[in-house]
Amino acid sequence: MDIEDEEAPILLGRPFLTTGKALIVMETGEIKFRVDGKEVTFNLNMVQPKKTPECYQIDL
């Protein structure tokens, strides 16, 4: 699967998981998707870097 947008959210609704073969492994914290003979594994235990909020000030 090619995903151009690296920040695409993972949709975990039931209809989405039934569109292909999805295997959720609770022991390792992984979700494996199988679509068209390809398999992609997502590690749910990974920590995303926190974005620091930006603050702008304008003096008038």
C-alpha positions in Angstrom: 0.0 0.0 0.0 1.3 3.4 -0.9 0.3 6.2 1.4 1.4 9.7 0.2 0.2 11.5 3.3 2.4 10.3 6.2 -0.1 11.7 8.8 -3.1 9.7 7.5 -5.2 8.6 10.5 -5.9 4.9 11.1 -9.7 4.3 11.0 -10.6 1.6 13.4 -14.3 1.4 12.7 -15.8 -2.1 12.3 -16.7 -1.7 8.6 -13.2 -0.5 7.7 -11.6 -3.6 9.4 -13.9 -5.9 7.5 -13.0 -4.5 4.0 -9.8 -6.5 4.0 -8.2 -9.0 6.3 -7.2 -7.4 9.6 -5.5 -9.2 12.4 -5.2 -7.4 15.8 -2.5 -8.9 18.0 -3.0 -7.6 21.5 0.1 -9.3 22.9 2.5 -7.4 20.7 0.3 -4.3 20.1 0.1 -4.8 16.3 -2.5 -4.5 13.7 -1.8 -6.3 10.4 -3.8 -5.5 7.3 -3.8 -7.8 4.2 -5.1 -6.3 1.0 -4.5 -7.6 -2.5 -1.8 -10.0 -1.4 0.1 -7.2 0.5 0.6 -7.1 4.2 1.2 -3.9 6.3 1.9 -4.0 10.0 1.2 -1.1 12.3 2.8 -1.0 15.8 0.4 0.6 18.2 2.9 0.9 21.0 5.0 3.5 19.1 5.1 6.9 20.7 4.5 9.8 18.4 6.6 12.9 18.8 4.7 15.6 20.5 4.3 18.8 18.5 4.9 22.0 20.3 2.1 24.4 19.8 3.0 27.6 18.1 2.0 30.9 19.5 2.2 34.2 17.6 1.9 37.7 19.1 1.2 40.9 17.2 1.8 44.3 18.9 -0.3 47.1 17.5 
